[in-house]
Amino acid sequence: MSQKYDRVYNFSPGPANLPESVLEQVRDEMMNYKGSGVSIMEISHRAYPFDEIMVNVKSRVRQLLGLGEDYAVLFLQGGASTQFSMLPMNLQLPGKSVDLVHTGHWTQMALDQLKKGFEHRVVASGEKDGFKRLPELSARHLTSDASYVHMCSNNTIYGTQWKTFPDTGKVPLVCDMSSDIMSRRLDFSRFDVIFAGAQKNLGPSGVCLVVIKQELAERASDKLPTMLQYRTHIKNDSRFNTPPAFGIYVMGLVLDWIVKQGGLDAMEKQNNEKAKVLYDAIDSSSFYESPLHKPDRSLMNVVFRIKPDSKDSEKLEESFIKEAKVAGLTELKGHRVIGGLRASIYNAHPLSGVQALAQFMREFERKNG
C-alpha cells in the first residue's frame, strides 16, 4: 500500500488508478483553480481558463499519438458504448457493410447495435475458442469496399490484446482502445477512428475520447440528429452542449503525467515489466494457470485461474480474493461472464503493487497448494 495515504493496491478494471501526483494536483486546485477564485467544476466551459485546458489536452493527445491536424480530437459523453451506435450512423455508406472482428464482450456490444438495421459482416471471430485466443486476421478476410472495419484492441474481460493490426487499404480502420489507449507505441496514423472511455488509462469516468479523421465525419447524413453527428462536435470544439469539463481537465493532467514519465515508449516499457512479473508468477507455478493463448495475452488485464484440477478451485479463488483484500490488494475478482481472477494493471498502477501481488500469490500457493 501507499505509505503516504494508506491507499490499497487497486487492480480494478475500471474506473481504475489515477497517478497520485494527479490526484494531489486535483485536490490542490479544487477550491481555487489557478487563482480564478472558483473551483474547476464551477468554471464556464466557454471561459478562458477552460479554453486553455482544451488547447492543452488536445495538443497532448496529438503529441502522444503522433497525429496531425487532419484528425479531430473530441471529448464526448455516453462512454464508448454510445460510439457503438454513432459509428455506423455516421460512417456507413449505402449498400456497403461494416466489417467487424469479434473478440469478446465489447465487440459483441458493437455487433448488437449493428444488428439494429446496419448492414454488417463478422469477418473473424474468436468465439469458437471461447475468446481465449485472437482469431486469424489478414487483409484477405476483409471486404475490399466495406464502410469500415471495427476492432477492439484489448479485451478487459478475457485478457487478450492485439499486438499487430491488419492493413485495411482504403477502408477506414476504427478501433475501440478504451482499455489500452496511451499504453504503448503504435503507428496511430493507420487508424481512421480511435475511441476510448477515459476511466482506465486517461482519467475519471464520464468522458469518451474520440479521434477521427475530419474528412470521414462528412459522411454523415444531415438528417442524423444533431448531437449524434461527429461534425457537430468538431465544429463546436466539443462544446455544442456542456461537456464533461471535470473529466477533460483531469485527462489533461494525466496526459501531462504520461509526457513527464517519458511518453508512450516509457509507458510501454513499464507495462511490459509489470505484466512480466505476473505472467512469470503464473507460468512458474503448478497452482495457477493462464487460460489464454500466450502470444495474445494482454499487458493491461492479466486473467488467471487456480487450476481446475486443484481441489475446490472455485472456493480457493474466493478465498484468494478475500485474503488479498485484507492484504491491501483489491478488485481481483474476474468478470462475472467468465469468473476466475483478474489483475488490471493500467498505466498508473505501480510496479510495487504488481510485485506485492506476485508475492501474495506465492504465499497463497504455499499455504493452499
GUTILUM-720494 format. One line per field, with one value per residue (C-alpha): z, y, x. Coordinates in pm, 1 decimal, always signed. Layout:
N
w: Z;... $
v: Y;... $
u: X;... $
This chain:
369
w: +0.0;-49.5;+280.8;+221.2;+202.4;+325.4;-15.1;-126.5;-448.3;-672.2;-955.3;-1075.1;-1449.7;-1435.6;-1302.1;-1237.1;-1072.1;-1132.5;-1069.4;-711.3;-830.4;-1046.8;-754.9;-543.9;-806.3;-842.4;-464.3;-452.4;-735.4;-632.5;-435.2;-636.3;-985.9;-1064.6;-874.7;-1050.5;-717.2;-821.0;-849.6;-1182.1;-1154.6;-1141.1;-1439.5;-1755.5;-2036.2;-2259.7;-2033.6;-2087.2;-1818.0;-1981.0;-2330.2;-2206.3;-2074.0;-2406.7;-2605.6;-2380.5;-2371.0;-2748.2;-2803.2;-2569.4;-2749.6;-3086.4;-2944.5;-2781.2;-3070.5;-3333.0;-3526.5;-3730.2;-3779.1;-4025.0;-3715.7;-3491.7;-3117.0;-2945.3;-2585.4;-2582.9;-2331.8;-2320.2;-2291.1;-2553.1;-2558.3;-2735.6;-3006.3;-3099.8;-3235.0;-3350.9;-3568.8;-3809.3;-3802.3;-3925.5;-4126.6;-4301.3;-4675.6;-4870.7;-4966.5;-4804.4;-4493.3;-4174.5;-4120.0;-3753.8;-3586.7;-3293.2;-2989.8;-2698.1;-2490.0;-2626.8;-2992.5;-2909.6;-2784.8;-3110.6;-3304.8;-3113.9;-3234.9;-3592.5;-3588.9;-3540.4;-3910.7;-4028.2;-4292.4;-4141.8;-4164.1;-3893.5;-4077.8;-3800.0;-3459.6;-3154.3;-3026.3;-3113.5;-2891.1;-2606.3;-2686.8;-2528.2;-2838.6;-3109.3;-3446.3;-3755.7;-3933.9;-4250.1;-4546.4;-4722.5;-4454.2;-4516.8;-4763.3;-5011.3;-5020.1;-4667.2;-4497.1;-4223.9;-4014.5;-3642.8;-3392.3;-3018.2;-2935.9;-2586.0;-2417.0;-2047.1;-1971.6;-2149.5;-2126.2;-2492.1;-2681.7;-3047.0;-3099.5;-3472.2;-3687.9;-4047.2;-4348.2;-4443.3;-4751.8;-4836.9;-4592.7;-4268.8;-3961.1;-3645.1;-3311.0;-2959.7;-2745.1;-2418.2;-2211.5;-2364.3;-2509.9;-2433.8;-2301.3;-2589.2;-2907.5;-3226.5;-3567.4;-3481.1;-3826.2;-3951.4;-3767.3;-3901.1;-3577.9;-3225.5;-2932.7;-2565.1;-2243.2;-2006.6;-1691.4;-1745.1;-1875.3;-1925.5;-1625.8;-1441.0;-1592.1;-1776.7;-2085.6;-2404.7;-2620.5;-2994.0;-3250.3;-3604.7;-3947.7;-4019.5;-4375.3;-4250.2;-4038.1;-4355.4;-4448.7;-4210.2;-4338.3;-4241.8;-4126.4;-3843.1;-3505.9;-3442.0;-3122.4;-3294.9;-3576.6;-3529.8;-3737.3;-3482.5;-3215.5;-3449.7;-3549.0;-3185.3;-3035.0;-2825.3;-2671.6;-2863.6;-2520.7;-2179.9;-2198.7;-1911.0;-1804.9;-1490.2;-1672.7;-1953.2;-1700.0;-1523.7;-1857.4;-1938.6;-1610.8;-1679.8;-2028.5;-1883.4;-1638.2;-1925.3;-2101.4;-1781.6;-1748.3;-2092.6;-2320.8;-2473.7;-2504.6;-2127.9;-2067.5;-2285.8;-2110.4;-1767.6;-1875.2;-2018.8;-1695.5;-1479.6;-1693.0;-1696.1;-1316.0;-1305.4;-1603.9;-1468.7;-1134.8;-1315.7;-1559.8;-1295.8;-1077.4;-1070.9;-885.3;-1119.9;-1493.1;-1766.9;-1994.4;-2286.4;-2599.8;-2482.9;-2776.5;-2728.8;-2359.4;-2256.7;-2087.7;-1924.3;-1788.3;-1655.2;-1638.5;-1446.5;-1257.5;-980.3;-1185.4;-1221.1;-1119.3;-783.7;-510.3;-473.4;-712.7;-712.0;-331.6;-332.4;-573.2;-337.4;-50.6;-266.0;-330.6;+36.2;+171.7;-92.4;+6.3;+369.4;+243.6;+61.3;-285.5;-411.3;-710.6;-815.9;-894.0;-1257.7;-1466.1;-1393.4;-1750.9;-1703.0;-1330.5;-1208.4;-1118.5;-1295.0;-1222.3;-1422.7;-1433.3;-1639.3;-1679.1;-1331.8;-1143.9;-975.3;-1019.1;-640.3;-648.4;-907.2;-708.0;-394.0;-576.0;-710.1;-357.7;-223.9;-497.6;-397.3;-29.7;-102.2;-310.9;-32.6;+213.4;-17.7;-295.7 $
v: +0.0;+360.0;+464.1;+829.9;+792.2;+436.3;+351.8;-6.2;-151.5;-124.4;-380.7;-260.7;-295.7;+47.8;+301.4;+243.9;+403.1;+762.7;+877.7;+1000.6;+1319.9;+1392.0;+1333.0;+1567.8;+1840.9;+1797.7;+1828.8;+2142.2;+2313.0;+2202.0;+2509.3;+2774.7;+2687.4;+2881.6;+3191.3;+3221.0;+3217.9;+2928.0;+2551.4;+2387.4;+2241.7;+2593.4;+2747.6;+2804.3;+2568.7;+2875.6;+3087.0;+3147.0;+2907.3;+2619.2;+2729.2;+2686.0;+2337.6;+2232.1;+2357.7;+2167.9;+1836.5;+1827.3;+1916.0;+1634.6;+1380.4;+1476.4;+1478.1;+1135.5;+967.6;+1140.4;+1274.9;+1591.6;+1845.0;+1617.3;+1439.1;+1595.7;+1536.2;+1516.9;+1475.1;+1323.0;+1182.3;+847.8;+645.1;+412.9;+235.0;+529.8;+505.5;+159.7;+339.4;+667.8;+497.9;+320.9;+615.4;+843.9;+619.9;+351.7;+402.2;+297.9;-70.5;-124.0;-338.9;-280.8;-546.5;-645.6;-851.1;-1030.1;-1081.2;-1081.3;-875.7;-530.7;-626.5;-815.4;-486.8;-320.6;-613.4;-583.2;-224.9;-314.6;-570.7;-286.1;-208.0;-170.9;-397.9;-580.1;-885.7;-1065.9;-1124.6;-1306.7;-1435.9;-1592.5;-1725.3;-2091.1;-2075.8;-1914.5;-1588.6;-1736.9;-1654.3;-1390.5;-1505.6;-1525.1;-1193.0;-1056.5;-842.4;-1144.8;-1170.2;-815.3;-671.6;-452.5;-186.5;-209.1;+105.9;+49.7;-221.0;-231.1;-379.5;-370.3;-352.2;-503.3;-718.8;-640.8;-947.4;-1228.1;-1070.0;-1068.0;-786.0;-729.3;-674.9;-600.0;-470.8;-554.9;-336.0;-229.2;-36.3;+236.6;+102.1;+307.2;+124.1;+200.1;+82.7;+73.3;+139.5;+200.1;-26.3;+22.3;+373.9;+550.5;+228.0;+154.0;+287.7;+216.8;+378.8;+554.7;+712.4;+371.5;+423.4;+644.2;+649.1;+575.1;+591.7;+525.7;+563.0;+757.6;+550.2;+307.5;+492.5;+851.5;+983.3;+955.7;+812.2;+1041.4;+1138.5;+946.9;+1045.0;+1021.3;+1084.5;+1088.4;+1191.5;+1509.4;+1414.2;+1094.7;+1292.3;+1438.9;+1104.8;+1154.0;+1249.1;+1594.2;+1416.5;+1247.4;+1406.4;+1697.7;+1560.5;+1231.2;+1386.0;+1395.4;+1711.9;+1889.7;+1831.2;+1910.4;+2242.7;+2332.8;+2213.1;+1951.1;+2229.6;+2213.1;+2138.8;+2149.5;+1893.4;+1672.3;+1956.1;+1799.5;+1477.8;+1671.1;+1871.4;+1554.8;+1389.0;+1679.7;+1624.6;+1251.4;+1319.0;+1569.4;+1295.3;+1049.3;+1303.1;+1356.2;+978.7;+970.7;+930.3;+612.5;+445.8;+471.5;+357.0;+52.3;-38.9;-10.7;-203.0;-485.5;-505.1;-515.9;-780.2;-995.8;-1007.0;-1151.5;-1384.3;-1522.8;-1587.6;-1774.5;-1969.4;-2080.0;-2217.8;-2556.3;-2393.1;-2108.7;-2103.0;-1852.5;-1991.5;-1773.4;-1830.5;-1696.7;-1461.4;-1295.1;-1213.8;-859.4;-624.7;-445.4;-721.3;-1034.8;-1308.9;-1624.8;-1917.6;-2153.8;-2472.2;-2657.3;-2986.0;-2828.6;-2937.5;-2690.4;-2441.5;-2206.0;-2193.7;-2132.1;-1840.9;-1694.0;-1725.9;-1572.0;-1263.7;-1221.7;-1271.8;-1045.7;-767.2;-798.7;-766.9;-441.7;-597.9;-521.7;-581.9;-913.6;-1093.9;-1197.6;-1064.9;-1225.1;-1362.7;-1592.6;-1588.1;-1663.8;-1395.1;-1080.3;-813.8;-494.1;-307.9;+5.6;+283.5;+434.1;+104.6;+97.9;-180.7;-218.8;-324.7;-593.4;-718.7;-729.6;-935.3;-1179.9;-1226.8;-1281.2;-1539.3;-1735.1;-1727.6;-1831.5;-2123.3;-2225.0;-2243.2;-2398.5;-2578.7 $
u: +0.0;+99.3;+256.0;+175.8;-201.7;-258.1;-407.2;-460.5;-322.6;-626.9;-647.1;-988.5;-1063.3;-1222.0;-1268.7;-902.9;-599.9;-506.6;-149.0;-115.0;+53.3;-252.6;-489.0;-278.4;-294.6;-670.6;-701.6;-486.8;-677.1;-1023.8;-1126.2;-944.8;-828.9;-509.1;-614.6;-950.6;-1134.1;-1359.1;-1333.0;-1256.7;-1607.2;-1754.5;-1575.3;-1776.8;-1680.1;-1667.0;-1444.6;-1071.9;-942.2;-1126.9;-1017.2;-660.7;-737.4;-891.0;-593.9;-353.2;-536.9;-590.9;-226.7;-116.9;-336.8;-188.3;+164.5;+140.5;-41.0;+169.9;-130.6;-173.1;-448.9;-629.5;-761.5;-1023.8;-987.8;-1326.1;-1442.2;-1789.3;-2034.5;-2211.0;-1893.3;-1751.4;-2088.5;-2252.1;-1986.6;-2114.2;-2422.3;-2270.2;-2011.3;-2248.2;-2488.3;-2211.6;-1982.3;-2185.3;-2208.4;-2520.7;-2504.4;-2164.4;-2128.8;-1937.0;-1667.8;-1642.5;-1368.5;-1530.4;-1308.5;-1549.1;-1788.2;-1709.3;-1726.6;-2046.8;-2191.3;-2092.7;-2240.0;-2568.2;-2601.4;-2511.8;-2792.3;-3041.1;-3059.8;-2699.1;-2553.0;-2256.5;-2034.1;-1834.0;-1508.5;-1322.1;-1424.2;-1264.3;-1596.3;-1530.1;-1220.7;-1413.2;-1229.9;-918.0;-719.6;-746.6;-880.3;-665.2;-692.2;-536.4;-637.8;-787.2;-1057.4;-1176.9;-1426.9;-1240.7;-1514.6;-1652.5;-1776.9;-1517.1;-1352.0;-1434.7;-1187.1;-1124.2;-753.1;-770.9;-1033.0;-1061.9;-1276.5;-1092.6;-747.4;-642.7;-471.3;-386.8;-13.6;-47.9;-331.0;-432.6;-368.9;-721.1;-613.6;-863.2;-1119.4;-1120.0;-994.0;-1195.0;-1059.7;-1200.1;-892.2;-1075.0;-852.9;-508.1;-500.8;-169.7;-13.7;+224.9;+375.6;+177.8;+154.9;-169.9;-189.7;-304.7;-633.4;-909.0;-1109.6;-987.8;-1225.2;-1172.7;-1363.8;-1139.6;-1177.5;-891.6;-584.7;-698.8;-887.6;-1219.0;-1534.4;-1772.0;-1574.7;-1500.0;-1205.1;-1276.7;-1004.2;-1141.3;-1018.6;-1206.4;-1296.3;-1458.8;-1703.2;-1853.6;-2006.9;-2299.5;-2642.0;-2769.7;-3086.5;-2898.6;-2988.6;-2753.9;-2599.9;-2520.0;-2316.9;-1939.2;-1917.2;-2138.8;-1876.8;-1588.6;-1744.8;-1816.0;-1485.7;-1666.8;-1876.2;-2203.9;-2350.1;-2181.5;-1900.6;-1774.9;-1545.9;-1400.9;-1310.8;-1143.1;-941.9;-820.6;-744.7;-515.1;-328.5;-295.0;-158.9;+89.8;+193.5;+249.6;+472.4;+671.4;+720.2;+880.7;+579.5;+442.8;+783.3;+826.4;+468.5;+522.4;+846.5;+684.0;+375.6;+584.7;+780.5;+468.1;+296.5;+609.5;+614.1;+262.8;+287.3;+615.0;+444.6;+166.2;+383.7;+633.3;+354.7;+182.5;-106.9;-210.7;-274.2;-342.5;-617.2;-509.8;-304.9;+29.8;+105.3;-234.4;-202.8;-288.1;-43.2;-334.3;-559.7;-394.1;-657.8;-570.9;-721.9;-635.9;-600.4;-932.2;-768.7;-685.0;-923.5;-1212.0;-1053.5;-1354.2;-1361.2;-988.9;-1040.3;-1299.4;-1052.4;-778.5;-993.4;-1088.4;-738.1;-586.6;-825.7;-716.4;-357.9;-443.5;-478.1;-828.8;-1059.2;-904.8;-1229.2;-1266.6;-1552.7;-1889.6;-1901.1;-1601.2;-1520.3;-1170.2;-918.1;-804.0;-545.5;-583.0;-253.1;-305.6;-50.4;-92.8;-71.5;+270.5;+523.5;+529.0;+164.1;+233.0;+529.3;+314.5;+52.8;+311.8;+445.8;+93.2;+29.9;+338.9;+242.8;-117.1;+9.8;+245.1;-45.2;-302.9;-116.5 $
